[in-house]
Amino acid sequence: MAATSKKQGKLIVFSAPSGSGKTTIVRHLLGLEELNLEFSISATSRESRGTEIDGTDYYFLSASEFKSKIKNDEFLEWEEVYRDNFYGTLKTEVERIWAKGKNVIFDIDVSGGLRIKRKFPEETLAIFVKPPSIDELKIRLKKRKTESADKINMRVAKASAELATAPLFDVIVVNDTLEHALTEAKALVSDFVNS
């Protein structure tokens, strides 16, 4: 991505195991005008679900379109979650937000978050949102009532591996109480974007 003459925005990455509360935190921060944030919309090769809108929820691409963009080096980061099911961040998405003079906030998986941090070490604040415990995470996932027991167990198993990466992030926010996590996240982001 080419450097521009005006001050480039910052990148704020939130990663966490599913059920840790990162999406709630990101939504809260997006509502705080003084942080000057805009959400980075991910691209995916999966089909849209329910009321999802192309260009609002995701950029929906076919698997062949996604592969073509990988070949043309159009992604900041990408991952093939399983065969022909891709997720990634388009470079043009970050450029679009920076061109508006805003900072980019990501709600992204652990590996994608760490790839962005590696590519932009100075411009990125990588925050890992940690549940108080695996047991609490399991309770939160069950309360959602959106997934089967098998799917919850799969997410909990994946969470253990994701928790092991927490020390690779700049900061760990423990979401023991949402109010505390929101306050801490706001202070961290505010300090970073104003530095």
Rosetta constraint file for C-alpha pairs under 8 A:
AtomPair CA 1 CA 91 HARMONIC 7.14 0.50
AtomPair CA 1 CA 95 HARMONIC 7.60 0.50
AtomPair CA 3 CA 8 HARMONIC 7.70 0.50
AtomPair CA 4 CA 8 HARMONIC 7.02 0.50
AtomPair CA 7 CA 101 HARMONIC 7.99 0.50
AtomPair CA 8 CA 98 HARMONIC 6.41 0.50
AtomPair CA 8 CA 101 HARMONIC 7.37 0.50
AtomPair CA 9 CA 98 HARMONIC 5.50 0.50
AtomPair CA 9 CA 101 HARMONIC 6.39 0.50
AtomPair CA 9 CA 102 HARMONIC 5.70 0.50
AtomPair CA 9 CA 103 HARMONIC 4.64 0.50
AtomPair CA 9 CA 104 HARMONIC 7.11 0.50
AtomPair CA 9 CA 123 HARMONIC 7.71 0.50
AtomPair CA 10 CA 102 HARMONIC 7.88 0.50
AtomPair CA 10 CA 103 HARMONIC 4.84 0.50
AtomPair CA 10 CA 104 HARMONIC 6.22 0.50
AtomPair CA 10 CA 123 HARMONIC 5.07 0.50
AtomPair CA 10 CA 124 HARMONIC 6.15 0.50
AtomPair CA 10 CA 193 HARMONIC 6.48 0.50
AtomPair CA 11 CA 103 HARMONIC 6.01 0.50
AtomPair CA 11 CA 104 HARMONIC 4.85 0.50
AtomPair CA 11 CA 105 HARMONIC 6.01 0.50
AtomPair CA 11 CA 106 HARMONIC 7.69 0.50
AtomPair CA 11 CA 123 HARMONIC 5.83 0.50
AtomPair CA 11 CA 124 HARMONIC 4.57 0.50
AtomPair CA 11 CA 125 HARMONIC 6.34 0.50
AtomPair CA 12 CA 103 HARMONIC 7.53 0.50
AtomPair CA 12 CA 104 HARMONIC 6.07 0.50
AtomPair CA 12 CA 105 HARMONIC 4.67 0.50
AtomPair CA 12 CA 106 HARMONIC 6.15 0.50
AtomPair CA 12 CA 124 HARMONIC 5.70 0.50
AtomPair CA 12 CA 125 HARMONIC 4.94 0.50
AtomPair CA 12 CA 126 HARMONIC 6.12 0.50
AtomPair CA 12 CA 127 HARMONIC 7.60 0.50
AtomPair CA 12 CA 189 HARMONIC 7.39 0.50
AtomPair CA 13 CA 105 HARMONIC 5.92 0.50
AtomPair CA 13 CA 106 HARMONIC 4.77 0.50
AtomPair CA 13 CA 107 HARMONIC 6.52 0.50
AtomPair CA 13 CA 108 HARMONIC 7.06 0.50
AtomPair CA 13 CA 113 HARMONIC 5.91 0.50
AtomPair CA 13 CA 124 HARMONIC 7.09 0.50
AtomPair CA 13 CA 125 HARMONIC 6.12 0.50
AtomPair CA 13 CA 126 HARMONIC 4.69 0.50
AtomPair CA 13 CA 127 HARMONIC 5.92 0.50
AtomPair CA 14 CA 22 HARMONIC 6.47 0.50
AtomPair CA 14 CA 26 HARMONIC 7.46 0.50
AtomPair CA 14 CA 105 HARMONIC 7.58 0.50
AtomPair CA 14 CA 106 HARMONIC 5.83 0.50
AtomPair CA 14 CA 107 HARMONIC 5.11 0.50
AtomPair CA 14 CA 108 HARMONIC 6.27 0.50
AtomPair CA 14 CA 113 HARMONIC 7.23 0.50
AtomPair CA 14 CA 126 HARMONIC 6.29 0.50
AtomPair CA 14 CA 127 HARMONIC 5.01 0.50
AtomPair CA 14 CA 128 HARMONIC 5.95 0.50
AtomPair CA 14 CA 129 HARMONIC 6.99 0.50
AtomPair CA 15 CA 22 HARMONIC 6.87 0.50
AtomPair CA 15 CA 107 HARMONIC 6.20 0.50
AtomPair CA 15 CA 108 HARMONIC 5.36 0.50
AtomPair CA 15 CA 109 HARMONIC 5.35 0.50
AtomPair CA 15 CA 110 HARMONIC 5.20 0.50
AtomPair CA 15 CA 113 HARMONIC 6.31 0.50
AtomPair CA 15 CA 126 HARMONIC 7.72 0.50
AtomPair CA 15 CA 127 HARMONIC 6.42 0.50
AtomPair CA 15 CA 128 HARMONIC 5.06 0.50
AtomPair CA 15 CA 129 HARMONIC 6.27 0.50
AtomPair CA 16 CA 20 HARMONIC 6.14 0.50
AtomPair CA 16 CA 22 HARMONIC 6.43 0.50
AtomPair CA 16 CA 108 HARMONIC 7.96 0.50
AtomPair CA 16 CA 109 HARMONIC 6.72 0.50
AtomPair CA 16 CA 110 HARMONIC 6.45 0.50
AtomPair CA 16 CA 128 HARMONIC 5.57 0.50
AtomPair CA 16 CA 129 HARMONIC 4.99 0.50
AtomPair CA 16 CA 130 HARMONIC 6.32 0.50
AtomPair CA 16 CA 162 HARMONIC 7.24 0.50
AtomPair CA 16 CA 163 HARMONIC 7.80 0.50
AtomPair CA 17 CA 109 HARMONIC 7.82 0.50
AtomPair CA 17 CA 110 HARMONIC 7.97 0.50
AtomPair CA 17 CA 129 HARMONIC 7.80 0.50
AtomPair CA 17 CA 130 HARMONIC 7.45 0.50
AtomPair CA 17 CA 155 HARMONIC 7.73 0.50
AtomPair CA 17 CA 158 HARMONIC 7.54 0.50
AtomPair CA 17 CA 159 HARMONIC 4.93 0.50
AtomPair CA 17 CA 162 HARMONIC 6.26 0.50
AtomPair CA 17 CA 163 HARMONIC 7.28 0.50
AtomPair CA 18 CA 141 HARMONIC 7.82 0.50
AtomPair CA 18 CA 155 HARMONIC 6.75 0.50
AtomPair CA 18 CA 159 HARMONIC 7.21 0.50
AtomPair CA 19 CA 131 HARMONIC 7.89 0.50
AtomPair CA 19 CA 137 HARMONIC 5.95 0.50
AtomPair CA 19 CA 138 HARMONIC 7.97 0.50
AtomPair CA 19 CA 140 HARMONIC 6.01 0.50
AtomPair CA 19 CA 141 HARMONIC 5.61 0.50
AtomPair CA 20 CA 129 HARMONIC 6.31 0.50
AtomPair CA 20 CA 130 HARMONIC 6.01 0.50
AtomPair CA 20 CA 131 HARMONIC 5.03 0.50
AtomPair CA 20 CA 137 HARMONIC 6.52 0.50
AtomPair CA 20 CA 175 HARMONIC 6.87 0.50
AtomPair CA 21 CA 25 HARMONIC 6.36 0.50
AtomPair CA 21 CA 129 HARMONIC 7.29 0.50
AtomPair CA 21 CA 131 HARMONIC 7.92 0.50
AtomPair CA 21 CA 175 HARMONIC 7.09 0.50
AtomPair CA 21 CA 178 HARMONIC 7.84 0.50
AtomPair CA 22 CA 26 HARMONIC 6.07 0.50
AtomPair CA 22 CA 107 HARMONIC 6.97 0.50
AtomPair CA 22 CA 129 HARMONIC 6.13 0.50
AtomPair CA 23 CA 27 HARMONIC 6.11 0.50
AtomPair CA 23 CA 107 HARMONIC 6.42 0.50
AtomPair CA 24 CA 28 HARMONIC 6.25 0.50
AtomPair CA 25 CA 29 HARMONIC 6.30 0.50
AtomPair CA 25 CA 181 HARMONIC 7.56 0.50
AtomPair CA 25 CA 182 HARMONIC 5.91 0.50
AtomPair CA 25 CA 185 HARMONIC 7.42 0.50
AtomPair CA 26 CA 30 HARMONIC 6.18 0.50
AtomPair CA 26 CA 105 HARMONIC 7.53 0.50
AtomPair CA 26 CA 106 HARMONIC 7.89 0.50
AtomPair CA 26 CA 107 HARMONIC 6.85 0.50
AtomPair CA 27 CA 31 HARMONIC 6.59 0.50
AtomPair CA 28 CA 32 HARMONIC 7.06 0.50
AtomPair CA 28 CA 182 HARMONIC 7.39 0.50
AtomPair CA 29 CA 35 HARMONIC 7.49 0.50
AtomPair CA 29 CA 37 HARMONIC 7.72 0.50
AtomPair CA 29 CA 185 HARMONIC 7.99 0.50
AtomPair CA 29 CA 186 HARMONIC 6.58 0.50
AtomPair CA 30 CA 35 HARMONIC 7.78 0.50
AtomPair CA 30 CA 37 HARMONIC 5.83 0.50
AtomPair CA 30 CA 38 HARMONIC 6.68 0.50
AtomPair CA 30 CA 39 HARMONIC 7.36 0.50
AtomPair CA 32 CA 36 HARMONIC 7.57 0.50
AtomPair CA 33 CA 37 HARMONIC 7.43 0.50
AtomPair CA 35 CA 103 HARMONIC 7.87 0.50
AtomPair CA 35 CA 189 HARMONIC 7.44 0.50
AtomPair CA 35 CA 190 HARMONIC 6.14 0.50
AtomPair CA 35 CA 193 HARMONIC 6.97 0.50
AtomPair CA 36 CA 102 HARMONIC 5.43 0.50
AtomPair CA 36 CA 103 HARMONIC 6.00 0.50
AtomPair CA 37 CA 102 HARMONIC 5.65 0.50
AtomPair CA 37 CA 103 HARMONIC 4.77 0.50
AtomPair CA 37 CA 104 HARMONIC 5.75 0.50
AtomPair CA 37 CA 105 HARMONIC 6.26 0.50
AtomPair CA 38 CA 97 HARMONIC 6.66 0.50
AtomPair CA 38 CA 102 HARMONIC 6.41 0.50
AtomPair CA 38 CA 103 HARMONIC 6.21 0.50
AtomPair CA 38 CA 104 HARMONIC 5.28 0.50
AtomPair CA 38 CA 105 HARMONIC 6.02 0.50
AtomPair CA 39 CA 104 HARMONIC 5.99 0.50
AtomPair CA 39 CA 105 HARMONIC 5.04 0.50
AtomPair CA 39 CA 106 HARMONIC 6.20 0.50
AtomPair CA 40 CA 89 HARMONIC 7.63 0.50
AtomPair CA 40 CA 93 HARMONIC 6.52 0.50
AtomPair CA 40 CA 94 HARMONIC 6.83 0.50
AtomPair CA 40 CA 97 HARMONIC 7.87 0.50
AtomPair CA 40 CA 104 HARMONIC 6.13 0.50
AtomPair CA 40 CA 105 HARMONIC 5.98 0.50
AtomPair CA 40 CA 106 HARMONIC 5.52 0.50
AtomPair CA 40 CA 107 HARMONIC 7.90 0.50
AtomPair CA 41 CA 55 HARMONIC 7.30 0.50
AtomPair CA 41 CA 56 HARMONIC 6.95 0.50
AtomPair CA 41 CA 57 HARMONIC 6.53 0.50
AtomPair CA 41 CA 58 HARMONIC 5.53 0.50
AtomPair CA 41 CA 59 HARMONIC 6.98 0.50
AtomPair CA 41 CA 89 HARMONIC 7.35 0.50
AtomPair CA 41 CA 93 HARMONIC 7.08 0.50
AtomPair CA 42 CA 57 HARMONIC 7.84 0.50
AtomPair CA 42 CA 58 HARMONIC 5.27 0.50
AtomPair CA 42 CA 59 HARMONIC 6.26 0.50
AtomPair CA 42 CA 87 HARMONIC 6.75 0.50
AtomPair CA 42 CA 88 HARMONIC 5.62 0.50
AtomPair CA 42 CA 89 HARMONIC 5.06 0.50
AtomPair CA 42 CA 90 HARMONIC 7.18 0.50
AtomPair CA 43 CA 58 HARMONIC 5.40 0.50
AtomPair CA 43 CA 59 HARMONIC 4.39 0.50
AtomPair CA 43 CA 60 HARMONIC 5.94 0.50
AtomPair CA 43 CA 61 HARMONIC 6.95 0.50
AtomPair CA 43 CA 86 HARMONIC 7.95 0.50
AtomPair CA 43 CA 87 HARMONIC 5.61 0.50
AtomPair CA 43 CA 88 HARMONIC 5.25 0.50
AtomPair CA 43 CA 89 HARMONIC 6.05 0.50
AtomPair CA 43 CA 90 HARMONIC 6.89 0.50
AtomPair CA 44 CA 58 HARMONIC 6.63 0.50
AtomPair CA 44 CA 59 HARMONIC 6.26 0.50
AtomPair CA 44 CA 60 HARMONIC 5.34 0.50
AtomPair CA 44 CA 61 HARMONIC 6.01 0.50
AtomPair CA 44 CA 66 HARMONIC 7.64 0.50
AtomPair CA 44 CA 85 HARMONIC 7.29 0.50
AtomPair CA 44 CA 86 HARMONIC 5.36 0.50
AtomPair CA 44 CA 87 HARMONIC 4.40 0.50
AtomPair CA 44 CA 88 HARMONIC 6.52 0.50
AtomPair CA 45 CA 60 HARMONIC 5.90 0.50
AtomPair CA 45 CA 61 HARMONIC 4.88 0.50
AtomPair CA 45 CA 62 HARMONIC 5.10 0.50
AtomPair CA 45 CA 63 HARMONIC 5.13 0.50
AtomPair CA 45 CA 66 HARMONIC 6.54 0.50
AtomPair CA 45 CA 84 HARMONIC 7.18 0.50
AtomPair CA 45 CA 85 HARMONIC 5.52 0.50
AtomPair CA 45 CA 86 HARMONIC 5.22 0.50
AtomPair CA 45 CA 87 HARMONIC 6.77 0.50
AtomPair CA 46 CA 60 HARMONIC 7.03 0.50
AtomPair CA 46 CA 61 HARMONIC 7.60 0.50
AtomPair CA 46 CA 62 HARMONIC 7.55 0.50
AtomPair CA 46 CA 63 HARMONIC 7.96 0.50
AtomPair CA 46 CA 85 HARMONIC 5.81 0.50
AtomPair CA 46 CA 86 HARMONIC 7.15 0.50
AtomPair CA 47 CA 60 HARMONIC 7.09 0.50
AtomPair CA 48 CA 52 HARMONIC 5.74 0.50
AtomPair CA 48 CA 53 HARMONIC 7.42 0.50
AtomPair CA 48 CA 54 HARMONIC 7.85 0.50
AtomPair CA 48 CA 60 HARMONIC 7.05 0.50
AtomPair CA 52 CA 56 HARMONIC 7.64 0.50
AtomPair CA 52 CA 57 HARMONIC 5.73 0.50
AtomPair CA 52 CA 58 HARMONIC 7.65 0.50
AtomPair CA 53 CA 57 HARMONIC 5.49 0.50
AtomPair CA 53 CA 58 HARMONIC 6.97 0.50
AtomPair CA 54 CA 58 HARMONIC 5.51 0.50
AtomPair CA 54 CA 59 HARMONIC 5.18 0.50
AtomPair CA 54 CA 60 HARMONIC 5.81 0.50
AtomPair CA 55 CA 59 HARMONIC 4.95 0.50
AtomPair CA 55 CA 60 HARMONIC 7.68 0.50
AtomPair CA 61 CA 65 HARMONIC 5.79 0.50
AtomPair CA 61 CA 66 HARMONIC 5.97 0.50
AtomPair CA 62 CA 66 HARMONIC 6.18 0.50
AtomPair CA 63 CA 67 HARMONIC 6.16 0.50
AtomPair CA 63 CA 84 HARMONIC 5.70 0.50
AtomPair CA 63 CA 85 HARMONIC 7.11 0.50
AtomPair CA 63 CA 86 HARMONIC 7.32 0.50
AtomPair CA 64 CA 68 HARMONIC 6.11 0.50
AtomPair CA 65 CA 69 HARMONIC 6.29 0.50
AtomPair CA 66 CA 70 HARMONIC 6.31 0.50
AtomPair CA 66 CA 86 HARMONIC 7.30 0.50
AtomPair CA 67 CA 71 HARMONIC 6.20 0.50
AtomPair CA 68 CA 72 HARMONIC 6.25 0.50
AtomPair CA 69 CA 73 HARMONIC 6.19 0.50
AtomPair CA 69 CA 74 HARMONIC 5.20 0.50
AtomPair CA 69 CA 75 HARMONIC 7.02 0.50
AtomPair CA 70 CA 74 HARMONIC 5.97 0.50
AtomPair CA 70 CA 75 HARMONIC 6.29 0.50
AtomPair CA 74 CA 90 HARMONIC 5.89 0.50
AtomPair CA 74 CA 91 HARMONIC 5.79 0.50
AtomPair CA 74 CA 92 HARMONIC 7.60 0.50
AtomPair CA 75 CA 88 HARMONIC 6.58 0.50
AtomPair CA 75 CA 89 HARMONIC 5.56 0.50
AtomPair CA 75 CA 90 HARMONIC 4.38 0.50
AtomPair CA 75 CA 91 HARMONIC 5.26 0.50
AtomPair CA 76 CA 88 HARMONIC 7.48 0.50
AtomPair CA 76 CA 89 HARMONIC 5.52 0.50
AtomPair CA 76 CA 90 HARMONIC 5.81 0.50
AtomPair CA 76 CA 91 HARMONIC 5.23 0.50
AtomPair CA 76 CA 116 HARMONIC 6.92 0.50
AtomPair CA 77 CA 88 HARMONIC 5.49 0.50
AtomPair CA 77 CA 89 HARMONIC 5.53 0.50
AtomPair CA 77 CA 90 HARMONIC 7.55 0.50
AtomPair CA 77 CA 112 HARMONIC 5.92 0.50
AtomPair CA 77 CA 115 HARMONIC 6.32 0.50
AtomPair CA 77 CA 116 HARMONIC 6.72 0.50
AtomPair CA 78 CA 86 HARMONIC 7.06 0.50
AtomPair CA 78 CA 87 HARMONIC 5.61 0.50
AtomPair CA 78 CA 88 HARMONIC 3.82 0.50
AtomPair CA 78 CA 89 HARMONIC 6.35 0.50
AtomPair CA 78 CA 112 HARMONIC 6.73 0.50
AtomPair CA 79 CA 86 HARMONIC 5.64 0.50
AtomPair CA 79 CA 87 HARMONIC 5.49 0.50
AtomPair CA 79 CA 88 HARMONIC 6.19 0.50
AtomPair CA 79 CA 112 HARMONIC 7.47 0.50
AtomPair CA 80 CA 84 HARMONIC 6.65 0.50
AtomPair CA 80 CA 85 HARMONIC 5.62 0.50
AtomPair CA 80 CA 86 HARMONIC 4.36 0.50
AtomPair CA 80 CA 87 HARMONIC 6.56 0.50
AtomPair CA 81 CA 85 HARMONIC 5.65 0.50
AtomPair CA 81 CA 86 HARMONIC 5.87 0.50
AtomPair CA 81 CA 87 HARMONIC 7.27 0.50
AtomPair CA 82 CA 86 HARMONIC 7.42 0.50
AtomPair CA 88 CA 112 HARMONIC 7.72 0.50
AtomPair CA 89 CA 93 HARMONIC 7.11 0.50
AtomPair CA 90 CA 94 HARMONIC 7.11 0.50
AtomPair CA 91 CA 95 HARMONIC 6.30 0.50
AtomPair CA 92 CA 96 HARMONIC 5.88 0.50
AtomPair CA 93 CA 97 HARMONIC 6.46 0.50
AtomPair CA 94 CA 98 HARMONIC 6.12 0.50
AtomPair CA 94 CA 104 HARMONIC 6.75 0.50
AtomPair CA 95 CA 99 HARMONIC 5.92 0.50
AtomPair CA 96 CA 100 HARMONIC 6.73 0.50
AtomPair CA 97 CA 101 HARMONIC 6.86 0.50
AtomPair CA 97 CA 102 HARMONIC 5.75 0.50
AtomPair CA 97 CA 103 HARMONIC 7.02 0.50
AtomPair CA 97 CA 104 HARMONIC 6.52 0.50
AtomPair CA 98 CA 102 HARMONIC 5.31 0.50
AtomPair CA 98 CA 103 HARMONIC 6.52 0.50
AtomPair CA 98 CA 104 HARMONIC 7.36 0.50
AtomPair CA 103 CA 193 HARMONIC 7.55 0.50
AtomPair CA 106 CA 113 HARMONIC 7.98 0.50
AtomPair CA 108 CA 112 HARMONIC 6.30 0.50
AtomPair CA 108 CA 113 HARMONIC 5.98 0.50
AtomPair CA 109 CA 113 HARMONIC 6.11 0.50
AtomPair CA 110 CA 114 HARMONIC 6.25 0.50
AtomPair CA 110 CA 162 HARMONIC 6.61 0.50
AtomPair CA 110 CA 165 HARMONIC 7.58 0.50
AtomPair CA 111 CA 115 HARMONIC 6.27 0.50
AtomPair CA 112 CA 116 HARMONIC 6.38 0.50
AtomPair CA 113 CA 117 HARMONIC 6.36 0.50
AtomPair CA 113 CA 126 HARMONIC 6.93 0.50
AtomPair CA 114 CA 118 HARMONIC 6.19 0.50
AtomPair CA 114 CA 126 HARMONIC 7.51 0.50
AtomPair CA 114 CA 168 HARMONIC 7.68 0.50
AtomPair CA 114 CA 169 HARMONIC 7.36 0.50
AtomPair CA 115 CA 119 HARMONIC 6.28 0.50
AtomPair CA 116 CA 120 HARMONIC 6.08 0.50
AtomPair CA 116 CA 121 HARMONIC 7.90 0.50
AtomPair CA 116 CA 124 HARMONIC 7.48 0.50
AtomPair CA 117 CA 121 HARMONIC 5.03 0.50
AtomPair CA 117 CA 124 HARMONIC 5.64 0.50
AtomPair CA 117 CA 125 HARMONIC 7.44 0.50
AtomPair CA 117 CA 126 HARMONIC 6.58 0.50
AtomPair CA 120 CA 124 HARMONIC 5.87 0.50
AtomPair CA 125 CA 170 HARMONIC 6.42 0.50
AtomPair CA 125 CA 189 HARMONIC 7.83 0.50
AtomPair CA 125 CA 192 HARMONIC 7.18 0.50
AtomPair CA 126 CA 169 HARMONIC 5.32 0.50
AtomPair CA 126 CA 170 HARMONIC 5.24 0.50
AtomPair CA 126 CA 171 HARMONIC 6.67 0.50
AtomPair CA 127 CA 169 HARMONIC 5.94 0.50
AtomPair CA 127 CA 170 HARMONIC 6.04 0.50
AtomPair CA 127 CA 171 HARMONIC 4.99 0.50
AtomPair CA 127 CA 172 HARMONIC 5.83 0.50
AtomPair CA 127 CA 173 HARMONIC 7.01 0.50
AtomPair CA 128 CA 166 HARMONIC 5.96 0.50
AtomPair CA 128 CA 169 HARMONIC 6.14 0.50
AtomPair CA 128 CA 170 HARMONIC 7.88 0.50
AtomPair CA 128 CA 171 HARMONIC 6.26 0.50
AtomPair CA 128 CA 172 HARMONIC 4.76 0.50
AtomPair CA 128 CA 173 HARMONIC 6.15 0.50
AtomPair CA 129 CA 172 HARMONIC 5.93 0.50
AtomPair CA 129 CA 173 HARMONIC 4.90 0.50
AtomPair CA 129 CA 174 HARMONIC 5.88 0.50
AtomPair CA 129 CA 175 HARMONIC 6.53 0.50
AtomPair CA 130 CA 163 HARMONIC 7.37 0.50
AtomPair CA 130 CA 166 HARMONIC 7.97 0.50
AtomPair CA 130 CA 172 HARMONIC 6.72 0.50
AtomPair CA 130 CA 173 HARMONIC 6.01 0.50
AtomPair CA 130 CA 174 HARMONIC 4.66 0.50
AtomPair CA 130 CA 175 HARMONIC 5.90 0.50
AtomPair CA 131 CA 136 HARMONIC 6.89 0.50
AtomPair CA 131 CA 137 HARMONIC 6.05 0.50
AtomPair CA 131 CA 174 HARMONIC 5.86 0.50
AtomPair CA 131 CA 175 HARMONIC 5.29 0.50
AtomPair CA 131 CA 176 HARMONIC 6.44 0.50
AtomPair CA 132 CA 136 HARMONIC 6.49 0.50
AtomPair CA 132 CA 137 HARMONIC 7.69 0.50
AtomPair CA 132 CA 174 HARMONIC 6.17 0.50
AtomPair CA 132 CA 175 HARMONIC 6.27 0.50
AtomPair CA 132 CA 176 HARMONIC 5.17 0.50
AtomPair CA 133 CA 137 HARMONIC 6.32 0.50
AtomPair CA 134 CA 138 HARMONIC 6.26 0.50
AtomPair CA 134 CA 156 HARMONIC 7.12 0.50
AtomPair CA 134 CA 159 HARMONIC 7.83 0.50
AtomPair CA 134 CA 160 HARMONIC 7.67 0.50
AtomPair CA 135 CA 139 HARMONIC 6.40 0.50
AtomPair CA 136 CA 140 HARMONIC 6.24 0.50
AtomPair CA 137 CA 141 HARMONIC 6.22 0.50
AtomPair CA 137 CA 156 HARMONIC 7.43 0.50
AtomPair CA 138 CA 142 HARMONIC 6.21 0.50
AtomPair CA 138 CA 152 HARMONIC 7.15 0.50
AtomPair CA 138 CA 153 HARMONIC 8.00 0.50
AtomPair CA 138 CA 156 HARMONIC 6.58 0.50
AtomPair CA 139 CA 143 HARMONIC 6.19 0.50
AtomPair CA 140 CA 144 HARMONIC 6.54 0.50
AtomPair CA 141 CA 145 HARMONIC 7.29 0.50
AtomPair CA 141 CA 147 HARMONIC 7.96 0.50
AtomPair CA 141 CA 152 HARMONIC 6.52 0.50
AtomPair CA 142 CA 146 HARMONIC 7.88 0.50
AtomPair CA 142 CA 147 HARMONIC 7.68 0.50
AtomPair CA 142 CA 149 HARMONIC 7.99 0.50
AtomPair CA 142 CA 152 HARMONIC 7.27 0.50
AtomPair CA 147 CA 151 HARMONIC 5.96 0.50
AtomPair CA 147 CA 152 HARMONIC 6.43 0.50
AtomPair CA 148 CA 152 HARMONIC 6.28 0.50
AtomPair CA 149 CA 153 HARMONIC 6.15 0.50
AtomPair CA 150 CA 154 HARMONIC 6.18 0.50
AtomPair CA 151 CA 155 HARMONIC 6.22 0.50
AtomPair CA 152 CA 156 HARMONIC 6.15 0.50
AtomPair CA 153 CA 157 HARMONIC 6.14 0.50
AtomPair CA 154 CA 158 HARMONIC 6.23 0.50
AtomPair CA 155 CA 159 HARMONIC 6.00 0.50
AtomPair CA 156 CA 160 HARMONIC 6.60 0.50
AtomPair CA 157 CA 161 HARMONIC 7.15 0.50
AtomPair CA 158 CA 162 HARMONIC 6.32 0.50
AtomPair CA 159 CA 163 HARMONIC 5.93 0.50
AtomPair CA 160 CA 164 HARMONIC 6.62 0.50
AtomPair CA 161 CA 165 HARMONIC 7.21 0.50
AtomPair CA 162 CA 166 HARMONIC 7.11 0.50
AtomPair CA 165 CA 169 HARMONIC 7.51 0.50
AtomPair CA 166 CA 172 HARMONIC 6.75 0.50
AtomPair CA 167 CA 171 HARMONIC 7.96 0.50
AtomPair CA 167 CA 172 HARMONIC 7.68 0.50
AtomPair CA 173 CA 181 HARMONIC 6.42 0.50
AtomPair CA 173 CA 184 HARMONIC 7.22 0.50
AtomPair CA 173 CA 185 HARMONIC 7.21 0.50
AtomPair CA 174 CA 181 HARMONIC 6.66 0.50
AtomPair CA 175 CA 180 HARMONIC 7.30 0.50
AtomPair CA 175 CA 181 HARMONIC 5.13 0.50
AtomPair CA 176 CA 180 HARMONIC 7.55 0.50
AtomPair CA 176 CA 181 HARMONIC 7.31 0.50
AtomPair CA 177 CA 181 HARMONIC 6.34 0.50
AtomPair CA 178 CA 182 HARMONIC 6.04 0.50
AtomPair CA 179 CA 183 HARMONIC 6.28 0.50
AtomPair CA 180 CA 184 HARMONIC 6.14 0.50
AtomPair CA 181 CA 185 HARMONIC 5.97 0.50
AtomPair CA 182 CA 186 HARMONIC 6.08 0.50
AtomPair CA 183 CA 187 HARMONIC 6.30 0.50
AtomPair CA 184 CA 188 HARMONIC 6.23 0.50
AtomPair CA 185 CA 189 HARMONIC 6.11 0.50
AtomPair CA 186 CA 190 HARMONIC 5.86 0.50
AtomPair CA 187 CA 191 HARMONIC 6.10 0.50
AtomPair CA 188 CA 192 HARMONIC 6.26 0.50
AtomPair CA 189 CA 193 HARMONIC 6.07 0.50
AtomPair CA 190 CA 194 HARMONIC 6.08 0.50
AtomPair CA 191 CA 195 HARMONIC 6.05 0.50
